[in-house]
Amino acid sequence: MQPSTESTEVRERLESAAEGLLFISESESPFEYEELPADTPAALTPDSVRAALGEPEETPVEETSLDRFLSGHIERADPADPVAQENVGRFRALKQALTESLSEVKVFRVGEVEVRYHVLGRTPDGRIAGLAASALET
C-alpha cells in the first residue's frame, strides 16, 4: 500500500520536529519515524504492538503516556544544562506535532535494560505511525 498524501505529510512533520533532538537516558538516541504493518490490529495495546513489532511473547511491553515519556525533556530538564534548557521548546513542539498529526497517541516501552520506546498513533488515513527511540535503563 502506497503512503497517502496525509501519511507523507505526517512523516515529514514528525521528522522535521524531531530533527536533531536526542532522547536522553543513560544513552542518547535520535528519534526515527516508523509505521507499523497495515495488518496491525486497530486497538493499540501492549500485546498488539509486541506482535506488530515481531517481538517474542516474553518481551515486556508497557504502555505509558506521552507526557510521562517527554517529562524528562520538558518539565524535568536539567536547569544547569544549557543545551537541555534550549531544547525544552523543541520538545514541546515535538509533543505538539505528535498530538496534532496523530490521533490516539500512546507510548510503548519495549524490552528491558536496552529499551525501545515507540510513540504511536493513527494518521488521518488510518495507518499506525509515529516515532521510536532507544534507551539504556539499568
Buried (B, 14 or more C-beta within 10 A) or exposed (E): EEBBEBBEBBBEBBBEBBEEBBBBBEBEBBBBBBBBEEEBEEEBEBEBBBBBBEBEEEBEBEEEEBEEBBEBBBEEBEEEEEEBEEBEEBBEBBBEBBEEBBEEBBBBBBBEEEBBBBBBBBBBBEBBBBBBBBBEEE
